[in-house]
Amino acid sequence: MTAKELLLQEAPRWSEDDAEIALRAVQHAHAGDSADEWGNLSKVHEVAFGETMRRLGEEERAAGQKPW
């Protein structure tokens, strides 16, 4: 069964929110690296993720655990 056939089989059970998520995912995949109305958030995500992991490591060390 092709991916398209599987999609058609699953779609009738989806909520409107599920369908919107799937549609946005496909549109995003076809848009390439172009920014949307929010702009390109990849750098913001990268910095925020790094900061979160750094703070998590500090909290684990403070609790006497080895950071992962």
mmCIF file of the N, C-alpha and C atoms, coordinates in Angstrom:
data_MODEL
# 
_entry.id   MODEL 
# 
loop_
_atom_site.group_PDB 
_atom_site.id 
_atom_site.type_symbol 
_atom_site.label_atom_id 
_atom_site.label_alt_id 
_atom_site.label_comp_id 
_atom_site.label_asym_id 
_atom_site.label_entity_id 
_atom_site.label_seq_id 
_atom_site.pdbx_PDB_ins_code 
_atom_site.Cartn_x 
_atom_site.Cartn_y 
_atom_site.Cartn_z 
_atom_site.occupancy 
_atom_site.B_iso_or_equiv 
_atom_site.pdbx_formal_charge 
_atom_site.auth_seq_id 
_atom_site.auth_comp_id 
_atom_site.auth_asym_id 
_atom_site.auth_atom_id 
_atom_site.pdbx_PDB_model_num 
ATOM 1   N N  . MET A 1 1  ? 0.852   -1.177 0.000  1.00 0.00 ? 1  MET A N  1 
ATOM 2   C CA . MET A 1 1  ? 0.000   0.000  0.000  1.00 0.00 ? 1  MET A CA 1 
ATOM 3   C C  . MET A 1 1  ? 0.900   1.243  0.000  1.00 0.00 ? 1  MET A C  1 
ATOM 4   N N  . THR A 1 2  ? 0.568   2.201  -0.817 1.00 0.00 ? 2  THR A N  1 
ATOM 5   C CA . THR A 1 2  ? 1.380   3.417  -0.901 1.00 0.00 ? 2  THR A CA 1 
ATOM 6   C C  . THR A 1 2  ? 1.074   4.343  0.270  1.00 0.00 ? 2  THR A C  1 
ATOM 7   N N  . ALA A 1 3  ? 1.945   5.292  0.485  1.00 0.00 ? 3  ALA A N  1 
ATOM 8   C CA . ALA A 1 3  ? 1.744   6.273  1.547  1.00 0.00 ? 3  ALA A CA 1 
ATOM 9   C C  . ALA A 1 3  ? 0.462   7.073  1.309  1.00 0.00 ? 3  ALA A C  1 
ATOM 10  N N  . LYS A 1 4  ? 0.195   7.377  0.062  1.00 0.00 ? 4  LYS A N  1 
ATOM 11  C CA . LYS A 1 4  ? -1.010  8.132  -0.277 1.00 0.00 ? 4  LYS A CA 1 
ATOM 12  C C  . LYS A 1 4  ? -2.273  7.320  0.048  1.00 0.00 ? 4  LYS A C  1 
ATOM 13  N N  . GLU A 1 5  ? -2.225  6.029  -0.243 1.00 0.00 ? 5  GLU A N  1 
ATOM 14  C CA . GLU A 1 5  ? -3.361  5.164  0.070  1.00 0.00 ? 5  GLU A CA 1 
ATOM 15  C C  . GLU A 1 5  ? -3.560  5.047  1.581  1.00 0.00 ? 5  GLU A C  1 
ATOM 16  N N  . LEU A 1 6  ? -2.455  4.941  2.321  1.00 0.00 ? 6  LEU A N  1 
ATOM 17  C CA . LEU A 1 6  ? -2.552  4.895  3.776  1.00 0.00 ? 6  LEU A CA 1 
ATOM 18  C C  . LEU A 1 6  ? -3.134  6.186  4.342  1.00 0.00 ? 6  LEU A C  1 
ATOM 19  N N  . LEU A 1 7  ? -2.710  7.299  3.776  1.00 0.00 ? 7  LEU A N  1 
ATOM 20  C CA . LEU A 1 7  ? -3.232  8.590  4.198  1.00 0.00 ? 7  LEU A CA 1 
ATOM 21  C C  . LEU A 1 7  ? -4.744  8.660  3.994  1.00 0.00 ? 7  LEU A C  1 
ATOM 22  N N  . LEU A 1 8  ? -5.202  8.251  2.833  1.00 0.00 ? 8  LEU A N  1 
ATOM 23  C CA . LEU A 1 8  ? -6.634  8.274  2.541  1.00 0.00 ? 8  LEU A CA 1 
ATOM 24  C C  . LEU A 1 8  ? -7.417  7.333  3.460  1.00 0.00 ? 8  LEU A C  1 
ATOM 25  N N  . GLN A 1 9  ? -6.782  6.256  3.856  1.00 0.00 ? 9  GLN A N  1 
ATOM 26  C CA . GLN A 1 9  ? -7.423  5.302  4.755  1.00 0.00 ? 9  GLN A CA 1 
ATOM 27  C C  . GLN A 1 9  ? -7.536  5.880  6.173  1.00 0.00 ? 9  GLN A C  1 
ATOM 28  N N  . GLU A 1 10 ? -6.524  6.589  6.629  1.00 0.00 ? 10 GLU A N  1 
ATOM 29  C CA . GLU A 1 10 ? -6.506  7.144  7.984  1.00 0.00 ? 10 GLU A CA 1 
ATOM 30  C C  . GLU A 1 10 ? -7.277  8.444  8.131  1.00 0.00 ? 10 GLU A C  1 
ATOM 31  N N  . ALA A 1 11 ? -7.265  9.272  7.110  1.00 0.00 ? 11 ALA A N  1 
ATOM 32  C CA . ALA A 1 11 ? -7.818  10.627 7.193  1.00 0.00 ? 11 ALA A CA 1 
ATOM 33  C C  . ALA A 1 11 ? -9.267  10.718 7.679  1.00 0.00 ? 11 ALA A C  1 
ATOM 34  N N  . PRO A 1 12 ? -10.158 9.826  7.305  1.00 0.00 ? 12 PRO A N  1 
ATOM 35  C CA . PRO A 1 12 ? -11.548 9.966  7.776  1.00 0.00 ? 12 PRO A CA 1 
ATOM 36  C C  . PRO A 1 12 ? -11.705 9.934  9.303  1.00 0.00 ? 12 PRO A C  1 
ATOM 37  N N  . ARG A 1 13 ? -10.750 9.337  9.996  1.00 0.00 ? 13 ARG A N  1 
ATOM 38  C CA . ARG A 1 13 ? -10.832 9.263  11.462 1.00 0.00 ? 13 ARG A CA 1 
ATOM 39  C C  . ARG A 1 13 ? -10.197 10.467 12.149 1.00 0.00 ? 13 ARG A C  1 
ATOM 40  N N  . TRP A 1 14 ? -9.529  11.304 11.390 1.00 0.00 ? 14 TRP A N  1 
ATOM 41  C CA . TRP A 1 14 ? -8.822  12.440 11.968 1.00 0.00 ? 14 TRP A CA 1 
ATOM 42  C C  . TRP A 1 14 ? -9.786  13.532 12.404 1.00 0.00 ? 14 TRP A C  1 
ATOM 43  N N  . SER A 1 15 ? -9.377  14.244 13.462 1.00 0.00 ? 15 SER A N  1 
ATOM 44  C CA . SER A 1 15 ? -10.112 15.442 13.863 1.00 0.00 ? 15 SER A CA 1 
ATOM 45  C C  . SER A 1 15 ? -9.706  16.579 12.929 1.00 0.00 ? 15 SER A C  1 
ATOM 46  N N  . GLU A 1 16 ? -10.402 17.664 13.029 1.00 0.00 ? 16 GLU A N  1 
ATOM 47  C CA . GLU A 1 16 ? -10.043 18.843 12.229 1.00 0.00 ? 16 GLU A CA 1 
ATOM 48  C C  . GLU A 1 16 ? -8.640  19.317 12.592 1.00 0.00 ? 16 GLU A C  1 
ATOM 49  N N  . ASP A 1 17 ? -8.289  19.238 13.882 1.00 0.00 ? 17 ASP A N  1 
ATOM 50  C CA . ASP A 1 17 ? -6.951  19.630 14.324 1.00 0.00 ? 17 ASP A CA 1 
ATOM 51  C C  . ASP A 1 17 ? -5.879  18.720 13.714 1.00 0.00 ? 17 ASP A C  1 
ATOM 52  N N  . ASP A 1 18 ? -6.150  17.408 13.679 1.00 0.00 ? 18 ASP A N  1 
ATOM 53  C CA . ASP A 1 18 ? -5.198  16.469 13.072 1.00 0.00 ? 18 ASP A CA 1 
ATOM 54  C C  . ASP A 1 18 ? -4.969  16.807 11.604 1.00 0.00 ? 18 ASP A C  1 
ATOM 55  N N  . ALA A 1 19 ? -6.044  17.086 10.899 1.00 0.00 ? 19 ALA A N  1 
ATOM 56  C CA . ALA A 1 19 ? -5.938  17.412 9.481  1.00 0.00 ? 19 ALA A CA 1 
ATOM 57  C C  . ALA A 1 19 ? -5.140  18.704 9.280  1.00 0.00 ? 19 ALA A C  1 
ATOM 58  N N  . GLU A 1 20 ? -5.362  19.683 10.149 1.00 0.00 ? 20 GLU A N  1 
ATOM 59  C CA . GLU A 1 20 ? -4.633  20.951 10.041 1.00 0.00 ? 20 GLU A CA 1 
ATOM 60  C C  . GLU A 1 20 ? -3.141  20.741 10.287 1.00 0.00 ? 20 GLU A C  1 
ATOM 61  N N  . ILE A 1 21 ? -2.795  19.904 11.261 1.00 0.00 ? 21 ILE A N  1 
ATOM 62  C CA . ILE A 1 21 ? -1.391  19.602 11.547 1.00 0.00 ? 21 ILE A CA 1 
ATOM 63  C C  . ILE A 1 21 ? -0.741  18.934 10.339 1.00 0.00 ? 21 ILE A C  1 
ATOM 64  N N  . ALA A 1 22 ? -1.416  17.953 9.777  1.00 0.00 ? 22 ALA A N  1 
ATOM 65  C CA . ALA A 1 22 ? -0.878  17.251 8.605  1.00 0.00 ? 22 ALA A CA 1 
ATOM 66  C C  . ALA A 1 22 ? -0.703  18.206 7.431  1.00 0.00 ? 22 ALA A C  1 
ATOM 67  N N  . LEU A 1 23 ? -1.675  19.046 7.205  1.00 0.00 ? 23 LEU A N  1 
ATOM 68  C CA . LEU A 1 23 ? -1.601  20.004 6.103  1.00 0.00 ? 23 LEU A CA 1 
ATOM 69  C C  . LEU A 1 23 ? -0.433  20.964 6.290  1.00 0.00 ? 23 LEU A C  1 
ATOM 70  N N  . ARG A 1 24 ? -0.271  21.487 7.504  1.00 0.00 ? 24 ARG A N  1 
ATOM 71  C CA . ARG A 1 24 ? 0.843   22.394 7.771  1.00 0.00 ? 24 ARG A CA 1 
ATOM 72  C C  . ARG A 1 24 ? 2.186   21.693 7.590  1.00 0.00 ? 24 ARG A C  1 
ATOM 73  N N  . ALA A 1 25 ? 2.267   20.422 7.983  1.00 0.00 ? 25 ALA A N  1 
ATOM 74  C CA . ALA A 1 25 ? 3.516   19.674 7.823  1.00 0.00 ? 25 ALA A CA 1 
ATOM 75  C C  . ALA A 1 25 ? 3.891   19.539 6.352  1.00 0.00 ? 25 ALA A C  1 
ATOM 76  N N  . VAL A 1 26 ? 2.913   19.223 5.528  1.00 0.00 ? 26 VAL A N  1 
ATOM 77  C CA . VAL A 1 26 ? 3.179   19.081 4.097  1.00 0.00 ? 26 VAL A CA 1 
ATOM 78  C C  . VAL A 1 26 ? 3.544   20.436 3.485  1.00 0.00 ? 26 VAL A C  1 
ATOM 79  N N  . GLN A 1 27 ? 2.814   21.470 3.849  1.00 0.00 ? 27 GLN A N  1 
ATOM 80  C CA . GLN A 1 27 ? 3.117   22.802 3.316  1.00 0.00 ? 27 GLN A CA 1 
ATOM 81  C C  . GLN A 1 27 ? 4.514   23.239 3.733  1.00 0.00 ? 27 GLN A C  1 
ATOM 82  N N  . HIS A 1 28 ? 4.878   22.953 4.976  1.00 0.00 ? 28 HIS A N  1 
ATOM 83  C CA . HIS A 1 28 ? 6.201   23.318 5.465  1.00 0.00 ? 28 HIS A CA 1 
ATOM 84  C C  . HIS A 1 28 ? 7.286   22.550 4.708  1.00 0.00 ? 28 HIS A C  1 
ATOM 85  N N  . ALA A 1 29 ? 7.048   21.281 4.456  1.00 0.00 ? 29 ALA A N  1 
ATOM 86  C CA . ALA A 1 29 ? 8.027   20.465 3.734  1.00 0.00 ? 29 ALA A CA 1 
ATOM 87  C C  . ALA A 1 29 ? 8.248   20.982 2.319  1.00 0.00 ? 29 ALA A C  1 
ATOM 88  N N  . HIS A 1 30 ? 7.213   21.516 1.709  1.00 0.00 ? 30 HIS A N  1 
ATOM 89  C CA . HIS A 1 30 ? 7.333   22.029 0.341  1.00 0.00 ? 30 HIS A CA 1 
ATOM 90  C C  . HIS A 1 30 ? 7.849   23.465 0.304  1.00 0.00 ? 30 HIS A C  1 
ATOM 91  N N  . ALA A 1 31 ? 7.836   24.126 1.443  1.00 0.00 ? 31 ALA A N  1 
ATOM 92  C CA . ALA A 1 31 ? 8.283   25.522 1.485  1.00 0.00 ? 31 ALA A CA 1 
ATOM 93  C C  . ALA A 1 31 ? 9.796   25.634 1.581  1.00 0.00 ? 31 ALA A C  1 
ATOM 94  N N  . GLY A 1 32 ? 10.482  24.536 1.892  1.00 0.00 ? 32 GLY A N  1 
ATOM 95  C CA . GLY A 1 32 ? 11.938  24.590 2.051  1.00 0.00 ? 32 GLY A CA 1 
ATOM 96  C C  . GLY A 1 32 ? 12.298  25.357 3.299  1.00 0.00 ? 32 GLY A C  1 
ATOM 97  N N  . ASP A 1 33 ? 13.344  26.153 3.220  1.00 0.00 ? 33 ASP A N  1 
ATOM 98  C CA . ASP A 1 33 ? 13.806  26.917 4.379  1.00 0.00 ? 33 ASP A CA 1 
ATOM 99  C C  . ASP A 1 33 ? 13.199  28.301 4.450  1.00 0.00 ? 33 ASP A C  1 
ATOM 100 N N  . SER A 1 34 ? 12.200  28.565 3.638  1.00 0.00 ? 34 SER A N  1 
ATOM 101 C CA . SER A 1 34 ? 11.622  29.909 3.668  1.00 0.00 ? 34 SER A CA 1 
ATOM 102 C C  . SER A 1 34 ? 10.892  30.135 4.982  1.00 0.00 ? 34 SER A C  1 
ATOM 103 N N  . ALA A 1 35 ? 10.927  31.346 5.450  1.00 0.00 ? 35 ALA A N  1 
ATOM 104 C CA . ALA A 1 35 ? 10.302  31.708 6.722  1.00 0.00 ? 35 ALA A CA 1 
ATOM 105 C C  . ALA A 1 35 ? 8.795   31.836 6.553  1.00 0.00 ? 35 ALA A C  1 
ATOM 106 N N  . ASP A 1 36 ? 8.086   31.534 7.623  1.00 0.00 ? 36 ASP A N  1 
ATOM 107 C CA . ASP A 1 36 ? 6.643   31.741 7.610  1.00 0.00 ? 36 ASP A CA 1 
ATOM 108 C C  . ASP A 1 36 ? 6.340   33.097 8.250  1.00 0.00 ? 36 ASP A C  1 
ATOM 109 N N  . GLU A 1 37 ? 5.091   33.309 8.657  1.00 0.00 ? 37 GLU A N  1 
ATOM 110 C CA . GLU A 1 37 ? 4.725   34.608 9.224  1.00 0.00 ? 37 GLU A CA 1 
ATOM 111 C C  . GLU A 1 37 ? 5.440   34.903 10.544 1.00 0.00 ? 37 GLU A C  1 
ATOM 112 N N  . TRP A 1 38 ? 6.004   33.871 11.187 1.00 0.00 ? 38 TRP A N  1 
ATOM 113 C CA . TRP A 1 38 ? 6.757   34.061 12.422 1.00 0.00 ? 38 TRP A CA 1 
ATOM 114 C C  . TRP A 1 38 ? 8.229   34.335 12.122 1.00 0.00 ? 38 TRP A C  1 
ATOM 115 N N  . GLY A 1 39 ? 8.649   34.139 10.917 1.00 0.00 ? 39 GLY A N  1 
ATOM 116 C CA . GLY A 1 39 ? 10.053  34.255 10.578 1.00 0.00 ? 39 GLY A CA 1 
ATOM 117 C C  . GLY A 1 39 ? 10.721  32.898 10.710 1.00 0.00 ? 39 GLY A C  1 
ATOM 118 N N  . ASN A 1 40 ? 12.021  32.860 10.598 1.00 0.00 ? 40 ASN A N  1 
ATOM 119 C CA . ASN A 1 40 ? 12.765  31.620 10.727 1.00 0.00 ? 40 ASN A CA 1 
ATOM 120 C C  . ASN A 1 40 ? 13.139  31.436 12.193 1.00 0.00 ? 40 ASN A C  1 
ATOM 121 N N  . LEU A 1 41 ? 12.518  30.464 12.842 1.00 0.00 ? 41 LEU A N  1 
ATOM 122 C CA . LEU A 1 41 ? 12.719  30.257 14.270 1.00 0.00 ? 41 LEU A CA 1 
ATOM 123 C C  . LEU A 1 41 ? 13.784  29.214 14.590 1.00 0.00 ? 41 LEU A C  1 
ATOM 124 N N  . SER A 1 42 ? 14.466  28.702 13.575 1.00 0.00 ? 42 SER A N  1 
ATOM 125 C CA . SER A 1 42 ? 15.420  27.630 13.834 1.00 0.00 ? 42 SER A CA 1 
ATOM 126 C C  . SER A 1 42 ? 16.548  28.074 14.770 1.00 0.00 ? 42 SER A C  1 
ATOM 127 N N  . LYS A 1 43 ? 17.060  29.276 14.606 1.00 0.00 ? 43 LYS A N  1 
ATOM 128 C CA . LYS A 1 43 ? 18.138  29.765 15.478 1.00 0.00 ? 43 LYS A CA 1 
ATOM 129 C C  . LYS A 1 43 ? 17.616  29.967 16.895 1.00 0.00 ? 43 LYS A C  1 
ATOM 130 N N  . VAL A 1 44 ? 16.414  30.495 17.031 1.00 0.00 ? 44 VAL A N  1 
ATOM 131 C CA . VAL A 1 44 ? 15.813  30.684 18.360 1.00 0.00 ? 44 VAL A CA 1 
ATOM 132 C C  . VAL A 1 44 ? 15.666  29.324 19.044 1.00 0.00 ? 44 VAL A C  1 
ATOM 133 N N  . HIS A 1 45 ? 15.183  28.328 18.291 1.00 0.00 ? 45 HIS A N  1 
ATOM 134 C CA . HIS A 1 45 ? 15.030  26.986 18.850 1.00 0.00 ? 45 HIS A CA 1 
ATOM 135 C C  . HIS A 1 45 ? 16.379  26.421 19.281 1.00 0.00 ? 45 HIS A C  1 
ATOM 136 N N  . GLU A 1 46 ? 17.383  26.584 18.457 1.00 0.00 ? 46 GLU A N  1 
ATOM 137 C CA . GLU A 1 46 ? 18.713  26.067 18.769 1.00 0.00 ? 46 GLU A CA 1 
ATOM 138 C C  . GLU A 1 46 ? 19.252  26.677 20.062 1.00 0.00 ? 46 GLU A C  1 
ATOM 139 N N  . VAL A 1 47 ? 19.124  27.976 20.211 1.00 0.00 ? 47 VAL A N  1 
ATOM 140 C CA . VAL A 1 47 ? 19.622  28.662 21.407 1.00 0.00 ? 47 VAL A CA 1 
ATOM 141 C C  . VAL A 1 47 ? 18.803  28.254 22.633 1.00 0.00 ? 47 VAL A C  1 
ATOM 142 N N  . ALA A 1 48 ? 17.485  28.229 22.496 1.00 0.00 ? 48 ALA A N  1 
ATOM 143 C CA . ALA A 1 48 ? 16.629  27.865 23.624 1.00 0.00 ? 48 ALA A CA 1 
ATOM 144 C C  . ALA A 1 48 ? 16.885  26.430 24.080 1.00 0.00 ? 48 ALA A C  1 
ATOM 145 N N  . PHE A 1 49 ? 17.055  25.517 23.141 1.00 0.00 ? 49 PHE A N  1 
ATOM 146 C CA . PHE A 1 49 ? 17.335  24.120 23.481 1.00 0.00 ? 49 PHE A CA 1 
ATOM 147 C C  . PHE A 1 49 ? 18.660  24.022 24.232 1.00 0.00 ? 49 PHE A C  1 
ATOM 148 N N  . GLY A 1 50 ? 19.686  24.706 23.722 1.00 0.00 ? 50 GLY A N  1 
ATOM 149 C CA . GLY A 1 50 ? 20.992  24.680 24.384 1.00 0.00 ? 50 GLY A CA 1 
ATOM 150 C C  . GLY A 1 50 ? 20.925  25.234 25.792 1.00 0.00 ? 50 GLY A C  1 
ATOM 151 N N  . GLU A 1 51 ? 20.205  26.320 25.958 1.00 0.00 ? 51 GLU A N  1 
ATOM 152 C CA . GLU A 1 51 ? 20.056  26.934 27.275 1.00 0.00 ? 51 GLU A CA 1 
ATOM 153 C C  . GLU A 1 51 ? 19.306  25.999 28.227 1.00 0.00 ? 51 GLU A C  1 
ATOM 154 N N  . THR A 1 52 ? 18.273  25.356 27.745 1.00 0.00 ? 52 THR A N  1 
ATOM 155 C CA . THR A 1 52 ? 17.509  24.418 28.571 1.00 0.00 ? 52 THR A CA 1 
ATOM 156 C C  . THR A 1 52 ? 18.380  23.252 29.011 1.00 0.00 ? 52 THR A C  1 
ATOM 157 N N  . MET A 1 53 ? 19.160  22.698 28.096 1.00 0.00 ? 53 MET A N  1 
ATOM 158 C CA . MET A 1 53 ? 20.032  21.579 28.439 1.00 0.00 ? 53 MET A CA 1 
ATOM 159 C C  . MET A 1 53 ? 21.118  22.009 29.426 1.00 0.00 ? 53 MET A C  1 
ATOM 160 N N  . ARG A 1 54 ? 21.626  23.223 29.283 1.00 0.00 ? 54 ARG A N  1 
ATOM 161 C CA . ARG A 1 54 ? 22.640  23.728 30.218 1.00 0.00 ? 54 ARG A CA 1 
ATOM 162 C C  . ARG A 1 54 ? 22.051  23.844 31.622 1.00 0.00 ? 54 ARG A C  1 
ATOM 163 N N  . ARG A 1 55 ? 20.845  24.424 31.727 1.00 0.00 ? 55 ARG A N  1 
ATOM 164 C CA . ARG A 1 55 ? 20.200  24.560 33.039 1.00 0.00 ? 55 ARG A CA 1 
ATOM 165 C C  . ARG A 1 55 ? 19.867  23.201 33.646 1.00 0.00 ? 55 ARG A C  1 
ATOM 166 N N  . LEU A 1 56 ? 19.433  22.259 32.817 1.00 0.00 ? 56 LEU A N  1 
ATOM 167 C CA . LEU A 1 56 ? 19.140  20.920 33.310 1.00 0.00 ? 56 LEU A CA 1 
ATOM 168 C C  . LEU A 1 56 ? 20.403  20.273 33.887 1.00 0.00 ? 56 LEU A C  1 
ATOM 169 N N  . GLY A 1 57 ? 21.519  20.437 33.196 1.00 0.00 ? 57 GLY A N  1 
ATOM 170 C CA . GLY A 1 57 ? 22.791  19.911 33.693 1.00 0.00 ? 57 GLY A CA 1 
ATOM 171 C C  . GLY A 1 57 ? 23.173  20.527 35.026 1.00 0.00 ? 57 GLY A C  1 
ATOM 172 N N  . GLU A 1 58 ? 22.984  21.835 35.164 1.00 0.00 ? 58 GLU A N  1 
ATOM 173 C CA . GLU A 1 58 ? 23.282  22.514 36.430 1.00 0.00 ? 58 GLU A CA 1 
ATOM 174 C C  . GLU A 1 58 ? 22.404  21.985 37.556 1.00 0.00 ? 58 GLU A C  1 
ATOM 175 N N  . GLU A 1 59 ? 21.112  21.796 37.273 1.00 0.00 ? 59 GLU A N  1 
ATOM 176 C CA . GLU A 1 59 ? 20.199  21.277 38.287 1.00 0.00 ? 59 GLU A CA 1 
ATOM 177 C C  . GLU A 1 59 ? 20.578  19.855 38.695 1.00 0.00 ? 59 GLU A C  1 
ATOM 178 N N  . GLU A 1 60 ? 20.969  19.035 37.729 1.00 0.00 ? 60 GLU A N  1 
ATOM 179 C CA . GLU A 1 60 ? 21.360  17.667 38.049 1.00 0.00 ? 60 GLU A CA 1 
ATOM 180 C C  . GLU A 1 60 ? 22.633  17.645 38.885 1.00 0.00 ? 60 GLU A C  1 
ATOM 181 N N  . ARG A 1 61 ? 23.602  18.493 38.545 1.00 0.00 ? 61 ARG A N  1 
ATOM 182 C CA . ARG A 1 61 ? 24.833  18.569 39.343 1.00 0.00 ? 61 ARG A CA 1 
ATOM 183 C C  . ARG A 1 61 ? 24.523  19.049 40.754 1.00 0.00 ? 61 ARG A C  1 
ATOM 184 N N  . ALA A 1 62 ? 23.652  20.042 40.888 1.00 0.00 ? 62 ALA A N  1 
ATOM 185 C CA . ALA A 1 62 ? 23.275  20.565 42.203 1.00 0.00 ? 62 ALA A CA 1 
ATOM 186 C C  . ALA A 1 62 ? 22.578  19.504 43.058 1.00 0.00 ? 62 ALA A C  1 
ATOM 187 N N  . ALA A 1 63 ? 21.880  18.580 42.397 1.00 0.00 ? 63 ALA A N  1 
ATOM 188 C CA . ALA A 1 63 ? 21.193  17.503 43.101 1.00 0.00 ? 63 ALA A CA 1 
ATOM 189 C C  . ALA A 1 63 ? 22.109  16.307 43.340 1.00 0.00 ? 63 ALA A C  1 
ATOM 190 N N  . GLY A 1 64 ? 23.384  16.427 42.961 1.00 0.00 ? 64 GLY A N  1 
ATOM 191 C CA . GLY A 1 64 ? 24.339  15.358 43.170 1.00 0.00 ? 64 GLY A CA 1 
ATOM 192 C C  . GLY A 1 64 ? 24.300  14.269 42.121 1.00 0.00 ? 64 GLY A C  1 
ATOM 193 N N  . GLN A 1 65 ? 23.654  14.543 40.992 1.00 0.00 ? 65 GLN A N  1 
ATOM 194 C CA . GLN A 1 65 ? 23.573  13.562 39.934 1.00 0.00 ? 65 GLN A CA 1 
ATOM 195 C C  . GLN A 1 65 ? 24.531  13.923 38.816 1.00 0.00 ? 65 GLN A C  1 
ATOM 196 N N  . LYS A 1 66 ? 24.893  12.914 38.047 1.00 0.00 ? 66 LYS A N  1 
ATOM 197 C CA . LYS A 1 66 ? 25.756  13.146 36.893 1.00 0.00 ? 66 LYS A CA 1 
ATOM 198 C C  . LYS A 1 66 ? 24.886  13.565 35.715 1.00 0.00 ? 66 LYS A C  1 
ATOM 199 N N  . PRO A 1 67 ? 25.131  14.740 35.110 1.00 0.00 ? 67 PRO A N  1 
ATOM 200 C CA . PRO A 1 67 ? 24.324  15.172 33.943 1.00 0.00 ? 67 PRO A CA 1 
ATOM 201 C C  . PRO A 1 67 ? 24.487  14.208 32.789 1.00 0.00 ? 67 PRO A C  1 
ATOM 202 N N  . TRP A 1 68 ? 23.445  14.044 32.029 1.00 0.00 ? 68 TRP A N  1 
ATOM 203 C CA . TRP A 1 68 ? 23.510  13.138 30.881 1.00 0.00 ? 68 TRP A CA 1 
ATOM 204 C C  . TRP A 1 68 ? 23.743  13.867 29.631 1.00 0.00 ? 68 TRP A C  1 
# 
